Amino acid sequence: MPRTSTRPAASTAEALDLFRQTRARSRALVASLRPEDMVVQSMEDASPTKWHLAHTTWFFEQFILREHVDGYRSPDDRFAFLFNSYYVQAGPRHARTRRGLVTRPGVDEVMAFREHVDAAMERLLEREPGPEVIERAILGCHHEMQHQELLVTDLLHALSFNPLLPAIRPPEPMPTTSETPLDWTEHEGGIVEIGHDGKGFAFDCEGPRHEVLLRPYRLATRPVTNREWIAFIEDDGYGRAPLWLMDGFAAVEREGWDAPLYWWKQDGAWWTFTPRGAQPVNLDAPVVHVSYYEADAYARWAGARLPGEAEWEAAAAAVPIRGNFMDAGVLRPLPPGRASGERQLWGDVWEWTASSFGPYPGFRPPEGAIGEYNGKFMVSQYVLRGGACTTPVEQVRPSYRNFFYPHHRWQTTGLRLASDA
């Protein structure tokens, strides 16, 4: 999840508080893990837990401490090579595909690296540094929040290959629910403004704010559920080529897709693997771990389409941000309820849109290595909106643009239907 920031209006005290909260959340996420859990890399797109913990620490060291603290010394200068991700201007880096082969430094050494950087960052922030340091510190925190989400989804993918299906969190039964009818909200369209409004933090790809023209449209009142997805499966949705984009159906045939990722049939019922372990699929919860290709095919099967990101943002702009986020500790989508917020627009699952991830009119990446955060990824990916049960709530705002390749399924991704009015 690459990004970068605009200038936040935040005080030193607010930045220090956010830094402490963010770093503590990462520690809490891994508190129950064993060292063996934290070194596995299950595919090229995923990274070991240990690497996420080290890379987010390297970010503070590379872009703040080395530039703004005279005489700062790293515990090990080799960490810059091991834990850089894709910042070419920051120097050489270890191959992404081989992060799981880095058995040393061990987990204990990585945690000591974090403590070293935490202490240096706190000393710096307590000295009331200038606005550039505050801006970078807040960016570093939001960068780490993104990696907290990746840490959970990458770890889930890795553990899914273990025949014992170990849980990240203790198992919890799903609440008993009933089917929630799908309805539609009507939206007039017209000329609307989208993009970040300049208040508080945002990544650079969220601006500049600009006008778009929307035709009248309708948006579903909730995400697509597992119950509805099973109907798609039973109607041979994965086998009907006319429903699919050509590249999507090629992926179905090549990968053998016949259900969302982590699903299997057991004693006539669908089961799934979650951070809470193996559980029966909850029929009334939002479907999750589906690719853009699957979402697009389902929408066509349902006689609808995916919303454009401008449609989604315009509909969500006035809806209070309340929902099932990482902070609640559930780490799986839930059926609609009192905690889900209006129309489940926020939390539970990231919602695929029909919009390619590209620059807004007037977009210019920042100078230097930080400018590599977003701009060079603006090709061949699709935008998702709304946050998920694996997203820290501090990350979420109407303008926030997440993005992944159309074949990706290991993220907490679902969908909401739209149609022309």
C-alpha positions as CSV (number, residue, x, y, z in Angstrom):
1,M,0.0,0.0,0.0
2,P,2.2,2.8,-1.1
3,R,1.3,6.5,-0.2
4,T,2.6,9.9,0.9
5,S,1.2,13.1,2.5
6,T,0.0,16.6,2.4
7,R,0.8,19.0,5.3
8,P,-1.2,18.1,8.4
9,A,-2.3,20.8,10.9
10,A,-1.1,19.0,14.0
11,S,0.8,20.0,17.1
12,T,4.0,18.3,18.4
13,A,2.0,16.8,21.3
14,E,-0.5,15.4,18.8
15,A,2.2,13.9,16.7
16,L,3.9,12.4,19.7
17,D,0.7,10.9,20.9
18,L,-0.1,9.4,17.5
19,F,3.4,8.0,17.3
20,R,3.1,6.3,20.6
21,Q,-0.4,4.9,19.8
22,T,0.7,3.6,16.4
23,R,3.9,1.9,17.6
24,A,2.0,0.3,20.5
25,R,-0.7,-1.1,18.2
26,S,2.0,-2.9,16.2
27,R,3.4,-4.4,19.3
28,A,-0.1,-5.5,20.4
29,L,-0.8,-7.1,17.0
30,V,2.2,-9.5,17.3
31,A,2.0,-10.1,21.1
32,S,0.5,-13.5,20.7
33,L,2.7,-14.7,17.8
34,R,5.6,-17.1,17.9
35,P,8.9,-16.2,16.2
36,E,8.2,-19.0,13.6
37,D,4.9,-17.2,12.7
38,M,6.8,-14.0,12.0
39,V,9.4,-15.1,9.4
40,V,7.2,-16.8,6.8
41,Q,6.7,-15.3,3.3
42,S,3.9,-17.2,1.5
43,M,4.1,-15.4,-1.9
44,E,5.8,-12.5,-3.7
45,D,3.0,-10.0,-2.9
46,A,3.2,-10.7,0.9
47,S,5.9,-10.0,3.4
48,P,6.9,-11.7,6.7
49,T,5.6,-10.1,9.9
50,K,9.2,-9.5,11.0
51,W,9.9,-7.5,7.9
52,H,6.8,-5.3,8.4
53,L,8.0,-4.5,11.9
54,A,11.4,-3.6,10.7
55,H,10.5,-1.7,7.5
56,T,8.1,0.6,9.3
57,T,11.0,1.3,11.8
58,W,13.4,1.9,9.0
59,F,11.0,4.5,7.5
60,F,11.3,6.7,10.6
61,E,15.1,6.2,10.7
62,Q,15.6,6.9,7.0
63,F,13.3,9.8,6.5
64,I,13.4,11.5,9.9
65,L,16.3,10.5,12.2
66,R,19.1,10.4,9.6
67,E,18.0,13.8,8.3
68,H,17.2,15.7,11.5
69,V,19.2,14.3,14.3
70,D,22.9,15.1,14.3
71,G,25.1,12.2,15.1
72,Y,22.2,9.6,14.9
73,R,23.6,6.1,14.6
74,S,21.6,3.0,13.5
75,P,22.1,-0.2,15.5
76,D,23.1,-1.8,12.2
77,D,23.7,0.1,9.0
78,R,22.9,-3.1,7.0
79,F,19.3,-2.7,8.1
80,A,18.9,0.0,5.4
81,F,19.6,-2.6,2.7
82,L,17.4,-5.3,4.3
83,F,14.4,-3.2,5.1
84,N,14.0,-0.7,2.3
85,S,11.0,-1.6,0.2
86,Y,11.0,0.2,-3.2
87,Y,12.5,3.6,-2.5
88,V,15.2,3.6,-5.3
89,Q,16.5,7.0,-4.3
90,A,17.0,5.8,-0.7
91,G,19.6,3.2,-1.9
92,P,19.9,-0.5,-2.8
93,R,17.5,-3.0,-1.2
94,H,17.1,-6.7,-0.7
95,A,14.9,-8.5,-3.3
96,R,11.2,-8.4,-2.4
97,T,10.7,-12.1,-3.3
98,R,13.4,-13.2,-0.8
99,R,12.3,-11.4,2.3
100,G,11.3,-14.7,3.9
101,L,14.9,-16.0,3.5
102,V,16.3,-13.3,5.9
103,T,16.4,-15.5,9.0
104,R,18.8,-13.0,10.7
105,P,18.4,-10.5,12.3
106,G,16.0,-12.4,14.5
107,V,12.7,-11.2,15.9
108,D,14.4,-10.1,19.1
109,E,16.9,-8.0,17.2
110,V,14.1,-6.4,15.2
111,M,12.2,-5.5,18.3
112,A,15.4,-4.0,19.8
113,F,15.7,-2.0,16.6
114,R,12.2,-0.7,17.1
115,E,13.0,0.3,20.7
116,H,16.1,2.1,19.6
117,V,14.2,4.1,17.0
118,D,11.3,4.7,19.3
119,A,13.5,6.3,21.9
120,A,15.3,8.5,19.3
121,M,11.9,9.6,17.8
122,E,10.5,10.4,21.2
123,R,13.5,12.5,22.2
124,L,13.2,14.4,18.9
125,L,9.5,15.0,19.2
126,E,9.8,16.1,22.8
127,R,12.2,18.9,21.7
128,E,9.4,20.6,19.7
129,P,11.0,20.2,16.2
130,G,9.9,22.2,13.2
131,P,6.8,21.5,10.9
132,E,8.8,19.3,8.5
133,V,9.6,16.8,11.2
134,I,6.0,16.8,12.5
135,E,4.7,16.2,8.9
136,R,7.1,13.3,8.4
137,A,6.3,11.8,11.8
138,I,2.6,11.8,11.0
139,L,3.3,10.4,7.6
140,G,5.4,7.6,9.2
141,C,2.5,6.8,11.5
142,H,0.0,6.5,8.7
143,H,2.6,4.5,6.7
144,E,2.8,2.1,9.7
145,M,-1.0,1.8,9.9
146,Q,-1.0,0.6,6.4
147,H,1.6,-2.0,7.2
148,Q,-0.5,-3.0,10.3
149,E,-3.3,-4.0,7.9
150,L,-0.8,-5.7,5.6
151,L,0.7,-7.5,8.5
152,V,-2.6,-9.1,9.4
153,T,-3.6,-10.0,5.8
154,D,-0.1,-11.3,4.9
155,L,0.0,-13.4,8.1
156,L,-3.4,-14.8,7.4
157,H,-2.3,-15.9,4.0
158,A,0.8,-17.5,5.4
159,L,-1.1,-19.4,8.1
160,S,-3.7,-20.6,5.6
161,F,-1.0,-23.0,4.2
162,N,-0.6,-24.6,7.7
163,P,-2.8,-27.8,7.8
164,L,-3.6,-26.9,11.5
165,L,-5.1,-23.5,10.4
166,P,-3.8,-21.7,13.5
167,A,-5.7,-18.6,14.6
168,I,-4.2,-15.1,14.9
169,R,-6.8,-14.3,17.6
170,P,-8.8,-16.7,19.9
171,P,-11.9,-18.2,18.2
172,E,-15.1,-16.4,18.7
173,P,-18.6,-17.5,17.6
174,M,-20.4,-15.4,15.0
175,P,-23.6,-13.8,16.1
176,T,-26.9,-15.3,15.0
177,T,-28.3,-13.0,12.3
178,S,-31.1,-12.8,9.7
179,E,-31.0,-11.7,6.1
180,T,-31.0,-8.0,5.5
181,P,-32.9,-7.0,2.4
182,L,-30.9,-5.1,-0.2
183,D,-32.3,-1.6,-1.1
184,W,-31.0,1.4,-3.0
185,T,-30.2,5.0,-2.3
186,E,-30.8,7.5,-5.0
187,H,-28.2,10.1,-6.0
188,E,-28.9,13.0,-8.3
189,G,-25.4,13.3,-9.7
190,G,-24.4,16.6,-11.2
191,I,-21.1,18.5,-10.7
192,V,-19.5,17.4,-7.4
193,E,-16.1,17.9,-5.8
194,I,-14.0,15.0,-4.7
195,G,-10.5,14.7,-3.2
196,H,-9.1,15.8,0.1
197,D,-10.3,19.2,1.4
198,G,-6.9,20.1,2.9
199,K,-8.0,19.7,6.6
200,G,-5.7,17.3,8.4
201,F,-3.6,14.5,7.1
202,A,-4.0,12.9,3.6
203,F,-1.8,11.0,1.2
204,D,-0.7,12.9,-1.9
205,C,-2.9,10.7,-4.2
206,E,-6.0,12.0,-2.6
207,G,-5.6,15.4,-4.2
208,P,-5.9,17.9,-5.7
209,R,-9.6,18.4,-4.9
210,H,-11.4,18.8,-8.2
211,E,-14.8,18.7,-9.9
212,V,-16.3,15.7,-11.6
213,L,-19.6,15.3,-13.5
214,L,-21.8,12.4,-12.3
215,R,-24.9,11.1,-14.0
216,P,-27.8,10.2,-11.6
217,Y,-27.1,6.8,-10.0
218,R,-28.1,4.4,-7.3
219,L,-26.0,2.7,-4.6
220,A,-26.9,-0.4,-2.7
221,T,-27.7,0.1,1.0
222,R,-25.2,-2.6,2.1
223,P,-22.3,-4.6,0.7
224,V,-22.9,-7.9,-1.1
225,T,-23.2,-10.8,1.4
226,N,-21.9,-14.3,1.5
227,R,-25.5,-15.6,1.1
228,E,-25.7,-13.7,-2.2
229,W,-22.3,-14.9,-3.3
230,I,-23.3,-18.5,-2.7
231,A,-26.2,-18.0,-5.1
232,F,-23.7,-16.7,-7.7
233,I,-21.6,-19.9,-7.2
234,E,-24.6,-22.2,-7.4
235,D,-25.7,-20.5,-10.6
236,D,-22.3,-21.4,-12.1
237,G,-21.1,-17.9,-11.9
238,Y,-17.4,-19.0,-12.0
239,G,-18.0,-21.1,-15.1
240,R,-19.9,-18.6,-17.3
241,A,-17.4,-16.8,-19.5
242,P,-19.8,-14.1,-20.7
243,L,-20.0,-12.7,-17.2
244,W,-16.3,-12.1,-17.0
245,L,-13.7,-9.8,-18.4
246,M,-11.3,-11.7,-20.6
247,D,-8.4,-11.4,-18.2
248,G,-10.6,-12.3,-15.3
249,F,-11.9,-15.5,-16.9
250,A,-8.3,-16.4,-17.8
251,A,-7.4,-16.0,-14.1
252,V,-10.4,-18.2,-13.1
253,E,-9.1,-21.0,-15.5
254,R,-5.5,-20.6,-14.6
255,E,-5.9,-20.4,-10.8
256,G,-8.9,-22.7,-10.5
257,W,-11.1,-20.2,-8.7
258,D,-14.5,-21.4,-7.8
259,A,-15.2,-19.5,-4.6
260,P,-13.6,-16.6,-2.6
261,L,-10.1,-17.1,-1.2
262,Y,-10.0,-19.3,1.9
263,W,-13.4,-21.0,1.3
264,W,-14.0,-24.7,1.1
265,K,-16.9,-27.1,1.3
266,Q,-17.2,-29.3,4.5
267,D,-20.2,-31.6,5.2
268,G,-22.3,-29.8,2.7
269,A,-21.6,-26.3,4.1
270,W,-19.2,-23.5,3.2
271,W,-16.3,-22.8,5.6
272,T,-13.6,-20.2,5.6
273,F,-10.3,-19.4,7.3
274,T,-10.3,-16.1,9.3
275,P,-8.0,-14.5,11.8
276,R,-10.2,-16.2,14.4
277,G,-9.4,-19.6,12.8
278,A,-11.6,-21.9,10.6
279,Q,-15.3,-21.0,10.9
280,P,-18.5,-21.6,8.9
281,V,-19.2,-18.9,6.5
282,N,-21.6,-16.4,8.0
283,L,-24.3,-16.0,5.4
284,D,-25.3,-12.4,6.3
285,A,-21.8,-10.9,6.6
286,P,-20.2,-9.1,3.7
287,V,-18.3,-11.4,1.3
288,V,-14.6,-10.9,1.5
289,H,-11.3,-11.9,-0.2
290,V,-12.7,-11.5,-3.7
291,S,-10.7,-9.9,-6.6
292,Y,-11.8,-7.0,-8.8
293,Y,-12.4,-9.6,-11.5
294,E,-14.8,-11.5,-9.3
295,A,-16.5,-8.4,-8.1
296,D,-17.1,-7.2,-11.7
297,A,-18.4,-10.6,-12.8
298,Y,-20.8,-10.7,-9.8
299,A,-22.1,-7.2,-10.5
300,R,-22.8,-8.2,-14.1
301,W,-24.5,-11.4,-13.0
302,A,-26.7,-9.3,-10.6
303,G,-27.7,-6.9,-13.4
304,A,-25.8,-4.1,-11.8
305,R,-22.3,-2.6,-11.9
306,L,-19.5,-1.4,-9.6
307,P,-19.6,2.2,-8.5
308,G,-17.1,4.7,-9.8
309,E,-14.9,6.1,-7.0
310,A,-16.4,9.6,-7.5
311,E,-19.9,8.1,-7.0
312,W,-18.7,6.3,-3.9
313,E,-17.1,9.4,-2.4
314,A,-20.0,11.7,-3.2
315,A,-22.4,9.3,-1.5
316,A,-20.2,8.7,1.6
317,A,-19.0,12.3,2.1
318,A,-21.8,13.2,4.6
319,V,-22.0,9.8,6.3
320,P,-20.4,9.6,9.8
321,I,-17.3,7.3,9.9
322,R,-18.5,4.6,12.2
323,G,-18.1,0.8,11.6
324,N,-16.1,-2.4,12.2
325,F,-12.4,-1.4,12.1
326,M,-9.2,-2.9,13.4
327,D,-9.6,-1.0,16.6
328,A,-12.6,-3.1,17.6
329,G,-10.4,-6.2,17.5
330,V,-12.9,-8.4,15.6
331,L,-10.7,-8.7,12.4
332,R,-13.4,-10.1,10.3
333,P,-16.5,-8.7,8.6
334,L,-19.7,-8.7,10.5
335,P,-23.4,-8.7,9.5
336,P,-25.2,-5.3,9.8
337,G,-25.8,-4.2,13.3
338,R,-25.7,-1.2,15.7
339,A,-21.9,-0.9,15.4
340,S,-21.8,-1.2,11.6
341,G,-22.7,2.4,10.8
342,E,-25.0,3.8,8.2
343,R,-25.3,1.4,5.2
344,Q,-22.0,-0.2,6.3
345,L,-20.2,2.3,4.1
346,W,-17.3,2.3,6.5
347,G,-15.4,-0.7,7.8
348,D,-16.0,-4.4,7.4
349,V,-14.6,-4.7,3.8
350,W,-12.8,-2.5,1.3
351,E,-15.2,-2.0,-1.6
352,W,-13.9,-2.3,-5.2
353,T,-14.8,0.5,-7.5
354,A,-14.7,0.6,-11.3
355,S,-12.1,3.3,-11.3
356,S,-8.5,2.8,-12.2
357,F,-5.9,4.2,-9.8
358,G,-4.5,7.2,-11.6
359,P,-3.5,10.8,-10.9
360,Y,-6.1,13.4,-10.2
361,P,-5.9,16.6,-12.4
362,G,-2.9,18.6,-11.3
363,F,-1.3,15.9,-9.3
364,R,2.4,16.3,-8.7
365,P,4.5,13.9,-6.6
366,P,6.8,15.4,-4.0
367,E,10.5,15.7,-4.7
368,G,13.0,13.1,-3.5
369,A,12.5,9.5,-2.4
370,I,9.2,10.3,-0.6
371,G,7.8,11.2,-4.0
372,E,8.1,7.5,-4.9
373,Y,5.3,6.7,-2.4
374,N,2.4,6.8,-4.8
375,G,3.0,8.3,-8.2
376,K,4.9,5.4,-9.7
377,F,2.1,2.9,-8.8
378,M,-0.5,4.7,-10.8
379,V,-1.0,2.1,-13.5
380,S,-3.0,-1.2,-13.9
381,Q,-4.6,-1.1,-10.4
382,Y,-8.1,-0.4,-9.2
383,V,-9.4,1.9,-6.4
384,L,-11.1,0.6,-3.3
385,R,-13.0,2.7,-0.8
386,G,-14.3,2.7,2.8
387,G,-11.8,0.8,5.0
388,A,-12.2,-2.7,6.5
389,C,-12.2,-4.6,9.7
390,T,-8.4,-4.7,9.3
391,T,-8.0,-1.0,8.9
392,P,-7.1,1.4,11.8
393,V,-10.0,3.9,12.0
394,E,-7.5,6.9,12.0
395,Q,-6.7,6.0,8.4
396,V,-10.2,6.4,7.1
397,R,-11.8,9.6,5.5
398,P,-14.0,10.1,2.5
399,S,-11.1,10.9,0.1
400,Y,-9.0,7.9,1.1
401,R,-7.9,5.8,-2.0
402,N,-6.7,2.3,-1.5
403,F,-5.6,0.3,-4.6
404,F,-4.7,-3.2,-5.7
405,Y,-4.2,-5.2,-8.9
406,P,-7.4,-6.7,-10.2
407,H,-6.4,-10.3,-9.5
408,H,-5.5,-9.7,-5.8
409,R,-7.7,-11.6,-3.3
410,W,-5.7,-11.8,-0.1
411,Q,-6.7,-8.3,1.1
412,T,-10.0,-7.6,3.0
413,T,-11.8,-6.8,-0.2
414,G,-15.5,-7.0,-1.0
415,L,-18.0,-5.0,-3.1
416,R,-21.2,-2.9,-3.2
417,L,-23.4,-2.7,-6.2
418,A,-24.4,0.4,-8.2
419,S,-26.6,1.1,-11.2
420,D,-27.6,4.0,-13.3
421,A,-30.7,5.8,-12.0
